[in-house]
Every structure is written in C-alpha cells, then in structure tokens.
Amino acid sequence: MNTRTQQDIEALRVRIAEVDAWYHCIDLGDGVETPGHFRMSDYLAFYQLPERLDGLRVLDVGASTGFFSYEFERRGAAEVVAVELPGWADHDWTPRYAREHAEKAATERDKIDRDVMLDGFTIVGEALGSTRVRREFSTIYDLTPDKLGEFDVVFSGAMLMHVRDPVLGLHALRACCKSSGRLIVSLSMLESDGDEPLARFAGEWDQCNWWQMSPAALRKMLTCCDFGRIENEGTYTLEDVTGQFQDPTYVCHALPRE
Ligand SMILES: C[S@@+](CC[C@H](N)C(=O)[O-])C[C@H]1O[C@@H](n2cnc3c(N)ncnc32)[C@H](O)[C@@H]1O
C-alpha cells in the first residue's frame, strides 16, 4: 500500500461514505475501517485458514464486500477469484419479493446493486492496492471448471443458506475444486443434540435465507457431493456489530473424495 496523504485519507473516507450498505468491517489502514455489519476478523480463527496460500488459486463464492477475498490475497494467494451475483435481483428470491423488487424504479434498483453488490468490494481492493483478486459475476449454480479453471481452495462463507438448492450449489463447488484441494464452508447452523442430518426450512427469514442445517446435515450433503474427509470443524456465534443479530454458525473443511 502506498503512503497516503491526509487528502488521500479524506478522499477514501468520502468514497466509503457514498456506499450505503457495507457488509464487512475491513481495516484499510491509517485508522480507516469500512462501516460494516460484521467484523469477521473477530471470527477468523474459527475458519482455520492455512496461514500461507502462496502459489495457490482461491475461489471465494459470495464474496460480498470482500473481507475474505482480500484476506486470502494477504496470505499470499497467487490468484483469488471472488464470485458475486451480478445484481440484487439475481438472488434466489421468493416470487413475491422478486416482483416487488422488479417494480422499483430502475434508479433505485441500480443504487441497490451498487451499494450492496458492487462498489464496496472495488473500493476496498483499490484502497488495499490489491493486484491478485478479480471478480466474476455469477450465481453459484453456473460455476464450472471450464469457465474458471480448478482451485486449490474453494471458500463459501455464510452463503449456502441463501441458495435454494444447496446440494446443486455444492456440486458446482466440488466441480471447481482440485482433487488435491479443499472446500472451506460456513453456514447458519441448526443446533441439534444428535447426529441427525436435519435441515430447517427457514423460508422467508430476512427475505432470502432458505436453510439452516445441523452439522450432520452439511456433512452428509458434502459426502453426497463427492467430498470425503471432513476436518477442522468448529462452531461460533456470529454477531453483528450492534450485538442484536446473533447466528450460530458451523464451519468445516471438506476434502474431495479420492
Ligand atoms: C451473508 S453474505 C456472506 C459474505 C462472506 N462470504 C462472509 O462469509 O462474510 C452472502 C453473500 O452470498 C451472495 N450470494 C447469495 N446468493 C448467491 C448465489 N446464488 N450465488 C453466488 N453468490 C450468492 C450474496 O450476494 C452475499 O454477498
């Protein structure tokens, strides 16, 4: 990162303030932090990411404002492909919400796309002097090794619950993962005592969160999708910066079946 003048710092603060919806709090240096809902640096240890990723290709699916993508670059990844939906309308919405959104004025829809899906990630990349992270606009379902190549690390943080068909999504992630690679996945956890593979249909919780799963359910889905060993399992409670939103979360690494 180049040394910033006071004028540069003020200009960066202005650009950050122009974006209305920041998902991640990201430290950009010089006392500047993006005003996100979630400070993922507090939870990083639960992901048990490799300390170094030198020479590796990483796929970050559902990158949002990019905390994890830029963290992978910081750890030395040769290339990070950050996947995000092209626009807000491209989520797996209910038909009712999709209709309501389509009825908004085009300027309002554009503003939502820029604020939630587009601009924050770009601002962070420029501020960090990023050179090895690029973004691809796609839904998880359309990711293929023909389009993107195969990856050493595939990451899916807190996004499978937004996907109506998580098994199909996991199939796509497996297809993009090298046989020597690993998938690192987290999702909203259904707390359950036993080892039953339970998935809870969350329906319209916060508009587009379809599923919560017990760890056993995710493990079983992963094995159905040609992953073998599951390791580095952990759980934590994700809180937003106000402490009002709390979400039990399960994380694990899955290795492709031989
Ligand atoms: C809750 S955020 C998680 C952000 C980040 N991965 C993390 O762990 O902090 C979920 C992200 O997944 C994206 N997303 C939702 N549905 C998707 C889909 N079908 N394909 C790709 N990305 C999707 C959303 O746009 C959003 O950026």
Ligand as a Chemical Component Dictionary entry (heavy atoms), coordinates in Angstrom:
data_LIG
# 
_chem_comp.id                   LIG 
_chem_comp.type                 NON-POLYMER 
_chem_comp.pdbx_formal_charge   0 
_chem_comp.three_letter_code    LIG 
# 
loop_
_chem_comp_atom.comp_id 
_chem_comp_atom.atom_id 
_chem_comp_atom.alt_atom_id 
_chem_comp_atom.type_symbol 
_chem_comp_atom.charge 
_chem_comp_atom.model_Cartn_x 
_chem_comp_atom.model_Cartn_y 
_chem_comp_atom.model_Cartn_z 
_chem_comp_atom.pdbx_ordinal 
LIG C1  C1  C 0  -24.077 -13.357 4.068  1  
LIG S1  S1  S 1  -23.024 -12.840 2.736  2  
LIG C2  C2  C 0  -21.502 -13.620 3.196  3  
LIG C3  C3  C 0  -20.282 -12.823 2.811  4  
LIG C4  C4  C 0  -18.936 -13.523 3.071  5  
LIG N1  N1  N 0  -18.799 -14.709 2.255  6  
LIG C5  C5  C 0  -18.713 -13.867 4.521  7  
LIG O1  O1  O 0  -18.609 -15.044 4.875  8  
LIG O2  O2  O -1 -18.613 -12.935 5.327  9  
LIG C6  C6  C 0  -23.621 -13.888 1.423  10 
LIG C7  C7  C 0  -23.134 -13.480 0.037  11 
LIG O3  O3  O 0  -23.518 -14.508 -0.899 12 
LIG C8  C8  C 0  -24.005 -13.893 -2.081 13 
LIG N2  N2  N 0  -24.931 -14.832 -2.740 14 
LIG C9  C9  C 0  -26.209 -15.093 -2.416 15 
LIG N3  N3  N 0  -26.740 -15.989 -3.257 16 
LIG C10 C10 C 0  -25.777 -16.325 -4.139 17 
LIG C11 C11 C 0  -25.711 -17.200 -5.261 18 
LIG N4  N4  N 0  -26.764 -17.903 -5.634 19 
LIG N5  N5  N 0  -24.551 -17.298 -5.951 20 
LIG C12 C12 C 0  -23.462 -16.564 -5.561 21 
LIG N6  N6  N 0  -23.460 -15.707 -4.516 22 
LIG C13 C13 C 0  -24.604 -15.580 -3.814 23 
LIG C14 C14 C 0  -24.699 -12.634 -1.571 24 
LIG O4  O4  O 0  -24.867 -11.679 -2.603 25 
LIG C15 C15 C 0  -23.747 -12.191 -0.482 26 
LIG O5  O5  O 0  -22.717 -11.370 -0.986 27 
# 
loop_
_chem_comp_bond.comp_id 
_chem_comp_bond.atom_id_1 
_chem_comp_bond.atom_id_2 
_chem_comp_bond.value_order 
_chem_comp_bond.pdbx_ordinal 
LIG C1  S1  SING 1  
LIG S1  C2  SING 2  
LIG S1  C6  SING 3  
LIG C2  C3  SING 4  
LIG C3  C4  SING 5  
LIG C4  N1  SING 6  
LIG C4  C5  SING 7  
LIG C5  O1  DOUB 8  
LIG C5  O2  SING 9  
LIG C6  C7  SING 10 
LIG C7  O3  SING 11 
LIG C7  C15 SING 12 
LIG O3  C8  SING 13 
LIG C8  N2  SING 14 
LIG C8  C14 SING 15 
LIG N2  C9  SING 16 
LIG N2  C13 SING 17 
LIG C9  N3  DOUB 18 
LIG N3  C10 SING 19 
LIG C10 C11 SING 20 
LIG C10 C13 DOUB 21 
LIG C11 N4  SING 22 
LIG C11 N5  DOUB 23 
LIG N5  C12 SING 24 
LIG C12 N6  DOUB 25 
LIG N6  C13 SING 26 
LIG C14 O4  SING 27 
LIG C14 C15 SING 28 
LIG C15 O5  SING 29 
# 
